[in-house]
Amino acid sequence: MKVVKKELVIKTDQMAGIQVEHEILRKFDHPFIMKMVCSFHDATNLYFVMEFINGGELFYHIKQAKKFNEV
């Protein structure tokens, strides 16, 4: 589950970006894009419930490796 604080979205002027991310995740059905099961919000947070994919976040692996070899 991805949890985003509404206050941070507003403070950093990222509302349009979050809306686009939500639309993309809602519409796409592709084997290389994680599926969003549902989304909801409360007074303080936005929640994107995603399918579980073992292996971690791609950004984490890019940050660790700095560079990937082509295979």
C-alpha positions as CSV (number, residue, x, y, z in Angstrom):
1,M,0.0,0.0,0.0
2,K,1.3,3.4,-0.9
3,V,0.4,6.1,1.6
4,V,0.7,9.8,0.7
5,K,0.1,12.6,3.2
6,K,-2.4,15.1,1.7
7,E,-0.6,17.9,3.5
8,L,2.7,17.1,1.7
9,V,1.0,16.9,-1.7
10,I,-0.5,20.3,-1.2
11,K,2.7,21.8,0.3
12,T,4.8,20.6,-2.6
13,D,2.2,21.4,-5.3
14,Q,2.0,17.8,-6.5
15,M,-1.7,17.4,-6.8
16,A,-1.6,17.1,-10.6
17,G,1.1,14.5,-10.4
18,I,-0.8,12.4,-7.9
19,Q,-3.9,12.6,-10.0
20,V,-2.0,11.5,-13.1
21,E,-0.4,8.6,-11.2
22,H,-3.8,7.5,-9.9
23,E,-5.3,7.6,-13.5
24,I,-2.4,5.6,-14.9
25,L,-2.5,3.0,-12.3
26,R,-6.3,2.7,-12.6
27,K,-6.3,2.3,-16.3
28,F,-3.3,0.3,-17.2
29,D,-3.3,-3.5,-17.4
30,H,0.3,-4.4,-18.4
31,P,2.6,-7.1,-17.1
32,F,5.4,-4.6,-16.3
33,I,3.1,-2.1,-14.4
34,M,2.0,-3.0,-10.9
35,K,-1.8,-3.1,-10.7
36,M,-3.7,-0.9,-8.3
37,V,-6.4,-2.9,-6.5
38,C,-8.2,0.1,-5.0
39,S,-7.7,3.6,-3.7
40,F,-9.2,5.6,-0.9
41,H,-8.5,8.5,1.4
42,D,-9.2,9.8,4.9
43,A,-8.8,13.2,6.4
44,T,-5.0,13.1,6.3
45,N,-3.8,10.6,3.8
46,L,-4.3,9.1,0.3
47,Y,-4.0,5.3,0.0
48,F,-3.2,3.3,-3.2
49,V,-3.6,-0.4,-2.5
50,M,-1.3,-2.2,-5.0
51,E,-0.8,-5.9,-5.9
52,F,2.2,-7.4,-4.0
53,I,5.3,-8.0,-6.1
54,N,8.2,-9.5,-4.3
55,G,11.6,-7.9,-4.8
56,G,11.2,-4.3,-3.6
57,E,10.9,-1.0,-5.3
58,L,12.8,-0.3,-8.5
59,F,14.0,3.1,-7.2
60,Y,15.7,1.3,-4.2
61,H,17.6,-1.1,-6.6
62,I,18.7,1.7,-8.9
63,K,20.0,3.7,-5.9
64,Q,21.9,0.7,-4.6
65,A,23.4,-0.4,-7.9
66,K,24.0,3.1,-9.4
67,K,24.3,1.4,-12.8
68,F,22.9,-1.8,-14.3
69,N,24.7,-3.9,-16.8
70,E,22.9,-4.7,-20.1
71,V,22.1,-8.3,-20.5
